[in-house]
Amino acid sequence: MEAASLSRVRRWIGCGIWALSAAACQDTAGVSKPAPPSVTALSLRANPFNALSTVATFQLHQADSARLSCAPENGGPVSETPAYPVTDSAQRIAALGLLPATRYECRVAALGPGGSSTSESVAYDVAELPTSLSGVHLDITGAPTSGYVLTEVSHDTEAFAVAFDSTGTVRWYRAFPASAADVAADIDQQPNGAFTLYVGASTGWQPTVGSYYEFRPDGELIRTYSAGAPYYTDPHELRLTTQGTTATSALWFGYDLRVVDLTALGGRADQQVAGHSLLRQSDSAAPVFIWNAWDHFSIADWVFVPPGLSAYPSIDFDHPNSLAIDRDGNYVVSFAMPGEIAKIDATTGQFIWRLGGRHNQFTIMGDPLNGFGFQHDVRILDNGDLLFYDNGLMHTPPQSRAVQYRLDTSHMTATLVWEYRHAPPVFTPFVGTVQRFSDGSTLVGFAAADLLDVVTPDGQLVWEGRVTIDGQPVPYFYRARRIRSLYSHTEP
């Protein structure tokens, strides 16, 4: 056998014995190895949306992805981005979560078929926080967990989305201009990794404009969402359905105002009353689904009527404050004023079941407080249970808690399987937030008391926090969430 043929046979035998798990094994004689990737023209500039960030621009060669890492000059945690795919030779990546007033050394790693290479480092000096955020802190006691705590802060003439690290320090933010009456609400990280925030003066019933902003982690605005006439935009929840990094539809609430005689409830004969519609909008901005509370509730369903009703210039009778998409694609909505959680068919708009309130279909079991009232932030857990914040307006004495109910829709029972009450008891007549983590622990936000607890599955306190501005607690926050990454949506 000729030497060349013998060499080829040996290569194939070697492949069969030693490389059975390889994706492919072929004769590479005469095939050149791909050139290694390289990075040139790296420069850094300030991020116009976030002082705790820098934007790197550079040229890539022979690469299919790249990541940016920035290390504090005097030591400390390195900020490293995910590896982003290459779209063309000119690239732009933002590093997030940098410490204020700190010098960093930043490098770009290029990855490609020919291996990897790292650029020379470039220094970047992070600026101070904006004055409006310089006194904002999350005061933590206990053993804080990893990741970031995401919430909203309204201060001076700006509305902020902010993320605190495990020491309570602001490490990320996005500011939007706000009037004196405007507040920031309903911060969330959507499945595509983008963030959404409401800015406006509405609490769900005022004839005032407001908008949701969808923006990338680096702060770049993607789009705004506002309910069109005849609706005003409700601030309580926006949920995006996504494909990859693109939002394919948006779900949120709008409301319209009607003149209603409320004298039977202690109000005026000509009271302005808001009723809400659940809106699903396609990516073309056209509503493709409208569910109107005026068609499904009556004023007689209003359980939690506020005292001094006649003094309200306007008010709502349904007050939807959370929206969840169930595992079957239908919608679970919390209606606070009727004290009801309802599952709504996403196609027909019919009620599938109703829990709580005057139309309750379930027998409450295992609950020492015999039910809930004026609830917030209803979430669907992986096993189908409902986790939510019970404000506790119907309890004697009133107290707030987080609860988890297991529904049996065959026997129509709702069984309390978990609850958390603060010690000493806390009562918040409005707002409240909950989140279950993958390890079974739970974040509970007694939001009107500016109190944030993380507890173990057996209710043991892990850490407690308060959002402060210049050392003073904020009046309240609307939502708090723990996120693992500033760059992408991952399970908490």
C-alpha positions as CSV (number, residue, x, y, z in Angstrom):
1,M,0.0,0.0,0.0
2,E,1.3,3.4,-0.9
3,A,2.4,5.7,2.0
4,A,-0.4,8.3,1.2
5,S,-3.1,5.6,1.2
6,L,-1.8,4.0,4.4
7,S,-1.8,7.4,6.1
8,R,-5.5,8.0,5.1
9,V,-6.5,4.5,6.4
10,R,-4.8,5.2,9.7
11,R,-6.7,8.5,10.0
12,W,-10.0,6.8,9.5
13,I,-9.2,4.0,12.0
14,G,-8.3,6.7,14.5
15,C,-11.6,8.5,13.9
16,G,-13.5,5.3,14.5
17,I,-11.6,4.4,17.7
18,W,-11.0,7.8,19.4
19,A,-13.5,10.3,17.9
20,L,-16.9,8.5,17.8
21,S,-18.5,11.4,19.7
22,A,-17.2,14.1,17.3
23,A,-19.7,15.9,15.1
24,A,-17.8,14.9,12.0
25,C,-14.5,13.2,11.0
26,Q,-13.2,13.7,7.6
27,D,-10.0,13.8,5.6
28,T,-8.6,17.3,6.2
29,A,-5.5,16.9,4.0
30,G,-5.0,20.0,2.1
31,V,-7.7,22.0,3.9
32,S,-6.4,25.1,5.6
33,K,-7.4,25.9,9.2
34,P,-9.7,29.0,9.6
35,A,-7.9,32.2,10.4
36,P,-8.1,33.2,14.1
37,P,-10.5,36.1,14.9
38,S,-9.3,39.5,15.8
39,V,-10.5,42.8,17.2
40,T,-9.4,46.2,16.1
41,A,-10.4,49.9,16.6
42,L,-11.8,49.4,20.1
43,S,-13.1,52.5,21.7
44,L,-15.4,53.3,24.7
45,R,-17.9,56.1,25.2
46,A,-20.5,57.1,27.8
47,N,-23.9,55.5,27.5
48,P,-26.4,58.4,27.2
49,F,-29.1,56.5,29.1
50,N,-27.1,55.2,32.0
51,A,-24.0,56.6,33.7
52,L,-23.2,53.1,35.1
53,S,-22.5,51.8,31.6
54,T,-20.1,52.1,28.8
55,V,-20.7,51.5,25.1
56,A,-17.8,49.8,23.2
57,T,-17.5,50.1,19.4
58,F,-15.0,48.0,17.5
59,Q,-14.2,46.0,14.3
60,L,-14.3,42.3,14.2
61,H,-12.5,40.0,11.7
62,Q,-13.1,36.2,11.2
63,A,-15.5,36.2,14.2
64,D,-19.1,35.0,14.6
65,S,-19.6,36.4,18.2
66,A,-18.1,38.7,20.7
67,R,-18.4,39.7,24.4
68,L,-17.3,42.7,26.4
69,S,-15.7,42.5,29.8
70,C,-14.8,45.3,32.1
71,A,-12.7,44.8,35.3
72,P,-12.3,47.4,38.1
73,E,-8.7,48.7,38.0
74,N,-8.4,48.2,41.8
75,G,-10.0,44.8,41.9
76,G,-13.6,43.7,42.3
77,P,-16.3,41.8,40.3
78,V,-15.8,41.8,36.5
79,S,-18.8,42.9,34.4
80,E,-19.1,40.6,31.5
81,T,-21.7,40.6,28.8
82,P,-23.2,37.6,27.0
83,A,-21.6,36.6,23.7
84,Y,-23.5,38.5,21.0
85,P,-23.7,37.2,17.4
86,V,-21.9,39.2,14.8
87,T,-24.1,41.1,12.4
88,D,-21.4,42.9,10.4
89,S,-17.8,43.8,11.0
90,A,-18.7,47.0,12.9
91,Q,-20.0,46.1,16.4
92,R,-21.5,47.9,19.4
93,I,-21.9,46.3,22.9
94,A,-22.8,48.0,26.2
95,A,-21.4,46.9,29.5
96,L,-23.9,47.3,32.4
97,G,-23.8,47.3,36.1
98,L,-20.6,49.3,36.6
99,L,-19.8,51.0,39.8
100,P,-19.9,54.8,39.9
101,A,-16.7,56.8,40.0
102,T,-14.6,53.8,39.2
103,R,-11.9,53.2,36.6
104,Y,-12.4,50.0,34.6
105,E,-10.1,48.2,32.1
106,C,-12.3,46.8,29.3
107,R,-11.5,44.2,26.6
108,V,-13.4,42.5,23.8
109,A,-13.2,38.8,23.2
110,A,-13.8,37.7,19.6
111,L,-14.9,34.1,19.0
112,G,-14.9,32.3,15.7
113,P,-14.3,29.0,13.8
114,G,-10.5,29.7,14.1
115,G,-10.6,30.0,17.9
116,S,-10.7,33.1,20.1
117,S,-8.7,36.2,20.8
118,T,-8.9,39.2,23.1
119,S,-8.2,42.8,22.4
120,E,-5.9,45.1,24.2
121,S,-7.5,46.7,27.2
122,V,-8.9,50.3,27.1
123,A,-9.5,52.3,30.2
124,Y,-12.9,53.8,31.1
125,D,-13.8,56.1,34.0
126,V,-17.4,55.6,35.1
127,A,-19.2,58.8,36.1
128,E,-21.0,59.6,39.3
129,L,-24.7,58.7,39.6
130,P,-27.1,61.4,38.5
131,T,-28.0,63.8,41.4
132,S,-31.6,62.5,41.5
133,L,-30.3,58.9,42.2
134,S,-27.3,59.7,44.4
135,G,-29.3,59.3,47.6
136,V,-31.3,56.3,46.5
137,H,-30.5,53.0,48.3
138,L,-31.9,49.7,49.3
139,D,-31.2,49.3,53.0
140,I,-30.8,45.5,53.6
141,T,-30.7,43.5,56.8
142,G,-29.9,39.8,56.8
143,A,-28.1,37.8,54.1
144,P,-29.0,39.2,50.7
145,T,-29.2,36.8,47.7
146,S,-27.4,37.1,44.4
147,G,-28.8,39.0,41.4
148,Y,-30.5,42.4,41.4
149,V,-33.7,43.8,42.9
150,L,-35.7,45.7,40.3
151,T,-38.2,48.5,41.2
152,E,-39.3,52.0,40.4
153,V,-38.4,55.3,41.9
154,S,-40.0,58.7,41.2
155,H,-37.8,61.6,42.3
156,D,-37.6,65.3,41.3
157,T,-38.8,65.6,37.7
158,E,-37.8,62.1,36.6
159,A,-39.2,58.6,36.8
160,F,-36.7,55.8,37.1
161,A,-36.4,52.1,36.7
162,V,-33.6,51.0,39.0
163,A,-31.8,47.8,39.9
164,F,-30.0,47.3,43.2
165,D,-27.2,44.8,43.8
166,S,-26.9,42.6,46.9
167,T,-25.4,45.5,48.9
168,G,-28.4,47.8,48.1
169,T,-26.3,49.9,45.7
170,V,-27.9,51.2,42.5
171,R,-26.1,49.4,39.6
172,W,-28.4,50.1,36.7
173,Y,-31.2,52.6,35.8
174,R,-33.2,54.2,33.1
175,A,-34.7,57.6,33.5
176,F,-37.7,59.1,31.8
177,P,-38.9,62.7,32.1
178,A,-41.9,63.2,34.4
179,S,-44.2,66.0,35.5
180,A,-44.8,66.7,39.2
181,A,-47.9,64.4,39.2
182,D,-46.3,61.6,37.2
183,V,-45.0,58.4,38.9
184,A,-43.1,55.4,37.6
185,A,-44.9,52.0,38.0
186,D,-45.0,48.4,36.8
187,I,-41.4,47.9,36.1
188,D,-40.7,44.4,34.6
189,Q,-38.2,42.5,32.6
190,Q,-40.1,40.9,29.7
191,P,-39.4,37.4,28.2
192,N,-37.3,39.0,25.3
193,G,-35.0,40.6,27.9
194,A,-36.3,44.1,27.3
195,F,-37.7,46.2,30.2
196,T,-41.0,47.9,30.4
197,L,-42.1,50.8,32.6
198,Y,-45.2,52.9,33.0
199,V,-44.9,56.7,33.5
200,G,-48.0,58.8,34.1
201,A,-50.3,60.3,36.7
202,S,-53.0,57.6,36.6
203,T,-53.8,55.1,39.4
204,G,-56.4,53.4,37.2
205,W,-59.3,55.9,37.0
206,Q,-58.2,59.5,36.3
207,P,-58.8,61.1,32.9
208,T,-55.1,61.5,32.3
209,V,-52.6,60.3,29.8
210,G,-49.8,57.9,30.5
211,S,-47.5,55.5,28.5
212,Y,-45.6,52.3,28.8
213,Y,-42.0,52.4,27.5
214,E,-40.3,49.3,26.2
215,F,-36.5,49.6,26.2
216,R,-33.4,47.5,25.8
217,P,-31.1,46.8,28.7
218,D,-28.7,49.5,27.5
219,G,-31.6,51.9,27.7
220,E,-32.3,52.3,24.0
221,L,-36.1,52.9,23.5
222,I,-37.8,50.2,21.4
223,R,-41.4,51.5,21.4
224,T,-44.2,53.0,23.5
225,Y,-47.6,51.6,24.3
226,S,-50.7,53.7,24.9
227,A,-54.3,52.8,24.8
228,G,-56.1,54.6,22.0
229,A,-59.4,56.5,22.2
230,P,-61.8,56.0,23.9
231,Y,-59.4,54.5,26.5
232,Y,-56.9,55.8,28.9
233,T,-53.8,53.7,29.7
234,D,-53.9,51.8,32.9
235,P,-50.6,51.6,34.9
236,H,-51.0,48.2,36.5
237,E,-49.6,45.6,34.1
238,L,-48.2,45.2,30.7
239,R,-47.3,41.7,29.4
240,L,-45.5,41.0,26.1
241,T,-45.5,37.8,24.2
242,T,-42.3,37.4,22.3
243,Q,-40.5,35.5,19.6
244,G,-36.8,35.7,20.2
245,T,-36.0,39.3,21.0
246,T,-39.1,40.6,19.2
247,A,-42.4,41.4,20.9
248,T,-45.3,39.8,18.9
249,S,-48.2,41.1,21.0
250,A,-48.9,43.2,24.0
251,L,-51.6,42.8,26.7
252,W,-52.6,45.5,29.1
253,F,-55.6,47.4,30.4
254,G,-57.3,50.5,29.1
255,Y,-60.3,52.3,30.7
256,D,-63.1,54.6,29.7
257,L,-65.2,56.9,32.0
258,R,-68.9,56.9,32.2
259,V,-71.4,58.9,34.3
260,V,-73.0,56.5,36.9
261,D,-75.5,57.1,39.7
262,L,-73.6,56.0,42.9
263,T,-76.0,57.4,45.5
264,A,-76.9,53.8,46.7
265,L,-73.2,53.4,47.6
266,G,-72.8,56.8,49.2
267,G,-71.6,58.5,46.0
268,R,-73.0,61.2,43.7
269,A,-75.7,60.8,41.2
270,D,-73.4,62.0,38.4
271,Q,-70.1,60.3,39.4
272,Q,-67.4,59.7,36.9
273,V,-66.7,55.9,37.0
274,A,-63.9,54.1,35.1
275,G,-64.4,50.6,33.8
276,H,-61.5,48.6,32.3
277,S,-61.0,46.7,29.1
278,L,-58.3,44.0,28.7
279,L,-56.6,44.8,25.4
280,R,-54.5,42.5,23.2
281,Q,-52.6,44.3,20.5
282,S,-50.7,42.8,17.6
283,D,-47.3,44.0,16.5
284,S,-49.2,46.2,14.0
285,A,-50.7,48.2,16.9
286,A,-54.2,47.1,16.0
287,P,-56.3,45.6,18.9
288,V,-57.1,42.0,18.1
289,F,-58.9,41.2,21.4
290,I,-61.0,43.5,23.7
291,W,-62.6,42.3,26.9
292,N,-64.7,45.0,28.5
293,A,-65.6,44.9,32.3
294,W,-68.7,46.9,31.7
295,D,-70.1,43.9,29.8
296,H,-69.2,41.3,32.6
297,F,-69.5,43.2,35.9
298,S,-72.1,45.5,37.4
299,I,-71.8,48.2,40.0
300,A,-73.5,45.7,42.5
301,D,-70.4,43.6,42.2
302,W,-68.3,46.4,43.9
303,V,-67.3,45.0,47.3
304,F,-64.5,47.4,48.5
305,V,-66.2,50.7,48.1
306,P,-63.8,53.5,49.4
307,P,-65.1,55.7,52.3
308,G,-65.9,59.2,51.2
309,L,-66.8,58.0,47.8
310,S,-68.7,61.2,46.9
311,A,-65.5,63.3,47.2
312,Y,-63.7,61.4,44.4
313,P,-63.7,63.3,41.1
314,S,-63.5,59.9,39.5
315,I,-63.1,56.3,40.6
316,D,-63.2,52.8,39.2
317,F,-65.4,49.9,40.3
318,D,-63.4,47.0,38.9
319,H,-59.7,48.0,39.3
320,P,-57.8,45.2,37.6
321,N,-54.3,45.2,39.0
322,S,-52.5,42.2,37.6
323,L,-52.6,40.0,34.5
324,A,-51.1,36.5,34.2
325,I,-51.1,34.1,31.2
326,D,-52.0,30.7,32.4
327,R,-50.3,27.5,31.2
328,D,-53.2,26.9,28.7
329,G,-52.8,30.4,27.2
330,N,-55.9,31.9,28.9
331,Y,-55.8,35.0,31.1
332,V,-56.0,35.2,34.9
333,V,-56.9,38.7,36.1
334,S,-57.0,40.2,39.6
335,F,-60.0,42.6,40.1
336,A,-59.4,44.3,43.4
337,M,-62.6,46.3,43.9
338,P,-64.9,43.2,43.5
339,G,-62.4,41.1,45.4
340,E,-62.3,38.6,42.6
341,I,-59.6,36.6,40.7
342,A,-61.0,35.5,37.3
343,K,-59.8,33.2,34.5
344,I,-60.9,34.5,31.1
345,D,-60.9,32.6,27.9
346,A,-58.4,34.3,25.6
347,T,-60.5,33.6,22.5
348,T,-64.2,33.9,23.5
349,G,-63.8,36.3,26.5
350,Q,-66.0,34.1,28.7
351,F,-65.3,33.5,32.3
352,I,-63.7,30.0,32.9
353,W,-63.8,30.3,36.7
354,R,-64.2,33.0,39.3
355,L,-62.5,33.0,42.7
356,G,-63.6,35.4,45.5
357,G,-66.1,38.2,45.5
358,R,-69.9,38.0,45.0
359,H,-69.6,35.5,42.1
360,N,-67.2,33.1,43.9
361,Q,-67.5,29.5,42.6
362,F,-65.0,27.9,45.0
363,T,-65.1,26.6,48.6
364,I,-62.1,28.1,50.4
365,M,-60.3,25.4,52.5
366,G,-57.4,25.4,54.9
367,D,-57.3,29.1,55.3
368,P,-57.3,30.3,58.9
369,L,-58.5,33.8,57.7
370,N,-61.2,32.3,55.6
371,G,-60.2,34.0,52.3
372,F,-58.7,37.1,50.9
373,G,-59.7,40.6,49.8
374,F,-58.4,43.4,47.7
375,Q,-55.6,41.3,46.3
376,H,-52.6,42.2,44.1
377,D,-50.0,40.6,41.8
378,V,-51.6,37.2,41.1
379,R,-49.0,34.9,39.6
380,I,-49.4,31.3,38.1
381,L,-46.8,28.9,39.5
382,D,-45.3,26.1,37.5
383,N,-47.7,23.6,39.2
384,G,-50.7,25.8,38.4
385,D,-51.1,27.2,42.0
386,L,-52.0,30.9,42.5
387,L,-49.5,33.0,44.4
388,F,-50.6,36.5,45.3
389,Y,-50.5,39.4,47.8
390,D,-53.6,39.5,50.0
391,N,-54.0,43.1,51.2
392,G,-56.3,41.8,53.9
393,L,-59.1,44.4,54.0
394,M,-61.6,41.8,55.0
395,H,-59.6,40.4,57.9
396,T,-60.3,41.4,61.5
397,P,-58.0,42.9,62.5
398,P,-56.8,43.8,59.0
399,Q,-53.4,42.4,58.1
400,S,-51.6,41.8,54.8
401,R,-49.9,38.6,53.7
402,A,-48.7,36.5,50.8
403,V,-50.8,33.4,50.0
404,Q,-50.7,30.4,47.7
405,Y,-53.9,28.6,46.8
406,R,-54.3,25.3,45.0
407,L,-57.4,25.1,42.8
408,D,-59.3,21.9,42.1
409,T,-61.6,22.9,39.3
410,S,-63.3,19.5,39.3
411,H,-64.5,19.8,42.9
412,M,-64.3,23.6,42.9
413,T,-62.2,24.0,46.0
414,A,-59.4,26.5,46.6
415,T,-57.0,25.2,49.4
416,L,-54.5,27.5,51.1
417,V,-51.2,25.6,50.9
418,W,-48.8,28.4,52.0
419,E,-48.8,31.8,53.5
420,Y,-46.4,34.4,54.9
421,R,-47.3,37.0,57.4
422,H,-44.8,39.6,58.7
423,A,-43.9,39.6,62.4
424,P,-45.2,42.0,63.7
425,P,-48.2,42.1,61.5
426,V,-48.2,44.6,58.6
427,F,-51.3,46.1,57.0
428,T,-51.1,47.8,53.6
429,P,-54.5,48.9,52.2
430,F,-53.2,49.2,48.6
431,V,-50.4,47.8,46.4
432,G,-48.3,44.7,47.1
433,T,-46.0,42.3,45.2
434,V,-44.9,38.7,45.3
435,Q,-42.4,36.5,43.4
436,R,-41.5,32.9,43.7
437,F,-37.9,31.9,43.0
438,S,-36.7,28.6,41.6
439,D,-35.3,27.4,45.0
440,G,-38.8,27.8,46.5
441,S,-38.1,31.0,48.4
442,T,-40.4,34.0,47.9
443,L,-40.1,37.7,47.6
444,V,-42.9,39.5,49.4
445,G,-43.3,43.3,49.0
446,F,-45.4,45.1,51.6
447,A,-45.1,47.9,49.2
448,A,-47.2,50.6,50.9
449,A,-45.1,50.1,54.0
450,D,-41.8,50.2,51.9
451,L,-41.0,46.7,53.2
452,L,-39.4,44.0,51.1
453,D,-38.9,40.5,52.5
454,V,-37.3,37.4,51.1
455,V,-38.4,34.2,52.9
456,T,-37.7,30.5,52.7
457,P,-40.4,28.0,51.9
458,D,-41.1,27.5,55.6
459,G,-41.5,31.2,56.1
460,Q,-38.1,32.0,57.7
461,L,-36.8,35.5,56.9
462,V,-33.7,35.6,54.7
463,W,-33.4,39.3,54.3
464,E,-35.4,42.5,54.6
465,G,-35.1,45.7,52.7
466,R,-36.4,49.2,52.5
467,V,-36.0,51.7,49.6
468,T,-34.7,55.0,50.9
469,I,-33.9,58.4,49.5
470,D,-31.4,60.3,51.5
471,G,-32.0,57.9,54.4
472,Q,-35.8,58.4,54.4
473,P,-38.1,55.5,53.4
474,V,-40.1,56.1,50.1
475,P,-43.9,56.4,50.6
476,Y,-44.4,53.2,48.6
477,F,-43.2,51.3,45.6
478,Y,-45.5,49.5,43.1
479,R,-43.5,46.4,42.1
480,A,-40.3,44.7,43.0
481,R,-38.7,41.8,41.2
482,R,-35.5,39.9,41.6
483,I,-33.7,39.4,38.3
484,R,-30.5,37.3,37.7
485,S,-29.2,39.3,34.8
486,L,-29.4,42.8,33.4
487,Y,-28.8,41.5,29.9
488,S,-31.4,38.8,29.5
489,H,-34.5,37.3,31.0
490,T,-33.7,34.2,33.1
491,E,-35.7,32.4,35.8
492,P,-35.1,34.0,39.2
